[in-house]
Amino acid sequence: MEALLKLSDGIDAIVSRIGKWAALLAIPLMLTIMFDVIQRKFGGQGSIKLQELEWHLHTGLFMLCFGFGYIRDSHVRIELIRDNLRPRTRAIVEMIGAIICILPFCALVIYFGYDFVLRSFENHEVSASTTGLTHRWLIKSTIPIGFGLLAMAGFSVFLKCYVFVFGPSNLRSRAGHYVGATHHADLGNKAARLKD
């Protein structure tokens, strides 16, 4: 069980590092948007390339941070139900969700996404606009990469939940941070709930 936690921690480190670096895309995204708005206001016209660059940066930011958000438990979920579950039940629900939903869905998106990117690369796909950006395959490649990172995150969370449910009690606190308190509703009761 210790080895499973170490594997999960290693996956977390990879996904988190990529997510943190990808989060830096927010800076050029904001600068591009500001420049585009100023150019439209004072220059009288916008730039198709700038607008497409905004979309590309936003897509890269979102797709490459998706797995990081899942590992950090900062994604949207039905907390009305989850907050009322015991930690062990939360872990079981999370494991079932990972096996039935996350991993198969990610596998499908990666499988079809690879072909999607390959066709774009082979056809030298460019923007539909004559003044738009080229190399459309670059942005399309963030789809299978992003879902690959999400699959890694899902597998990591599955491992943590598995150790929490089936592992020895001395590893429960290390494995249970994901199924403990949520980020707002029962934050003060985390230690008490992990003992349940």
C-alpha positions in Angstrom: 0.0 0.0 0.0 2.9 2.3 0.7 4.1 1.7 -2.9 0.6 2.7 -4.2 0.8 6.0 -2.3 4.3 6.7 -3.6 3.1 6.0 -7.2 0.1 8.3 -6.6 2.4 11.1 -5.2 4.7 10.7 -8.2 1.8 11.1 -10.6 0.5 14.1 -8.6 3.9 15.7 -8.8 4.0 15.4 -12.6 0.4 16.6 -13.2 0.8 19.5 -10.6 4.1 20.7 -12.2 2.5 20.8 -15.7 -0.6 22.5 -14.3 1.4 25.1 -12.5 3.5 25.9 -15.5 0.4 25.9 -17.7 -1.3 28.4 -15.3 1.3 30.9 -16.4 -0.5 31.1 -19.7 -3.0 33.3 -17.9 -0.4 36.1 -18.0 0.0 36.3 -21.8 -3.7 35.7 -22.1 -4.5 38.8 -20.0 -1.9 40.9 -21.9 -3.3 39.8 -25.2 -6.8 40.6 -24.2 -5.8 44.0 -22.9 -3.8 44.8 -26.0 -6.7 43.7 -28.2 -9.2 45.8 -26.3 -6.9 48.9 -26.4 -6.3 48.4 -30.1 -10.0 48.2 -30.8 -10.8 51.2 -28.7 -8.1 53.5 -30.0 -7.0 51.9 -33.2 -10.5 51.4 -34.6 -10.2 47.8 -35.5 -9.3 44.5 -34.0 -7.0 41.8 -35.1 -8.1 38.3 -36.1 -4.7 36.9 -35.1 -5.0 38.4 -31.6 -8.6 37.0 -31.2 -7.4 33.6 -32.2 -4.4 33.8 -30.0 -6.7 34.6 -27.1 -8.7 31.4 -27.9 -5.6 29.3 -28.2 -4.1 30.6 -24.9 -7.4 30.0 -23.1 -7.7 26.5 -24.5 -4.2 25.6 -23.5 -4.7 27.1 -20.0 -7.9 25.2 -19.5 -6.8 21.8 -21.0 -3.4 21.6 -19.4 -4.7 22.6 -15.9 -7.7 20.3 -15.9 -5.9 17.4 -14.3 -4.3 19.7 -11.8 -7.7 21.0 -10.7 -8.9 17.4 -10.2 -6.0 16.5 -8.0 -6.5 19.6 -5.9 -10.2 18.8 -5.6 -11.1 22.2 -7.0 -13.5 21.1 -9.7 -17.2 21.3 -9.7 -19.1 18.6 -8.0 -22.5 18.0 -6.3 -21.3 19.0 -2.8 -24.9 19.0 -1.4 -24.7 15.2 -1.5 -20.9 14.7 -1.0 -20.8 16.8 2.2 -23.2 14.5 3.9 -21.2 11.3 3.2 -18.7 9.7 5.5 -15.1 9.8 4.2 -15.1 6.1 3.5 -18.2 6.4 1.4 -16.7 9.4 -0.4 -13.7 7.4 -1.2 -15.8 4.5 -2.6 -17.9 6.8 -4.7 -14.7 8.5 -6.0 -13.2 5.2 -6.9 -16.3 4.1 -8.8 -16.5 7.4 -10.6 -12.8 7.1 -11.7 -13.2 3.6 -13.0 -16.6 4.0 -14.7 -16.5 7.6 -15.8 -13.2 9.4 -15.8 -10.7 6.8 -17.1 -12.9 5.4 -19.9 -14.0 8.9 -21.1 -10.4 10.1 -21.1 -9.3 7.0 -23.1 -12.0 7.7 -25.7 -11.0 11.4 -26.0 -7.3 10.5 -26.2 -7.9 7.8 -28.8 -10.0 10.0 -31.1 -8.1 13.1 -30.2 -4.9 11.7 -31.5 -6.5 11.1 -35.0 -8.0 14.6 -34.8 -4.5 16.2 -34.2 -2.8 13.9 -36.8 -5.2 14.9 -39.6 -4.7 18.5 -38.7 -1.0 18.1 -38.9 -1.0 16.2 -42.1 -3.3 18.6 -43.8 -1.3 21.6 -42.6 -4.6 23.0 -41.2 -4.7 26.8 -40.7 -7.4 29.2 -39.6 -10.5 29.6 -41.7 -9.8 33.3 -41.7 -7.2 34.4 -44.3 -5.5 36.6 -41.6 -5.7 34.0 -38.8 -3.1 31.8 -37.2 -1.4 28.8 -38.8 -0.4 25.4 -37.3 -3.9 24.6 -36.0 -2.6 21.2 -34.9 -0.7 22.8 -32.0 -3.8 23.9 -30.2 -5.7 20.7 -31.1 -2.9 18.7 -29.5 -3.8 20.1 -26.1 -7.0 18.0 -26.2 -5.4 14.6 -26.0 -2.6 15.9 -23.8 -5.1 17.6 -21.4 -7.2 14.4 -21.1 -4.1 12.4 -20.7 -3.2 14.5 -17.7 -6.8 14.2 -16.4 -6.5 10.4 -16.7 -3.3 10.4 -14.7 -5.0 12.6 -12.1 -8.0 10.2 -12.0 -5.7 7.2 -11.6 -3.8 9.0 -8.8 -7.0 9.8 -6.9 -8.2 6.2 -7.4 -5.0 5.0 -5.8 -5.4 7.3 -2.8 -9.0 6.3 -2.3 -8.1 2.6 -2.6 -5.5 2.9 0.1 -7.9 4.9 2.2 -10.6 2.2 2.0 -8.5 -1.0 1.9 -5.2 0.1 3.4 -3.9 0.0 7.0 -5.1 2.7 9.4 -1.6 4.2 9.7 -1.7 5.3 6.0 -5.3 6.6 6.2 -4.3 10.2 7.0 -1.9 10.3 4.1 -4.3 8.8 1.6 -7.4 10.5 2.9 -6.8 14.2 2.2 -8.9 13.9 -1.0 -11.9 12.5 0.7 -11.7 14.6 3.9 -13.3 18.0 4.2 -14.4 19.9 1.2 -12.8 23.3 0.5 -15.6 25.2 2.2 -18.6 23.5 3.8 -16.9 21.3 6.5 -13.4 22.6 6.5 -13.1 22.8 10.3 -14.1 19.2 10.8 -11.5 17.5 8.5 -9.5 15.8 11.3 -12.6 14.5 13.0 -14.1 13.2 9.9 -11.0 11.4 8.8 -11.1 9.3 12.0 -14.6 8.0 11.1 
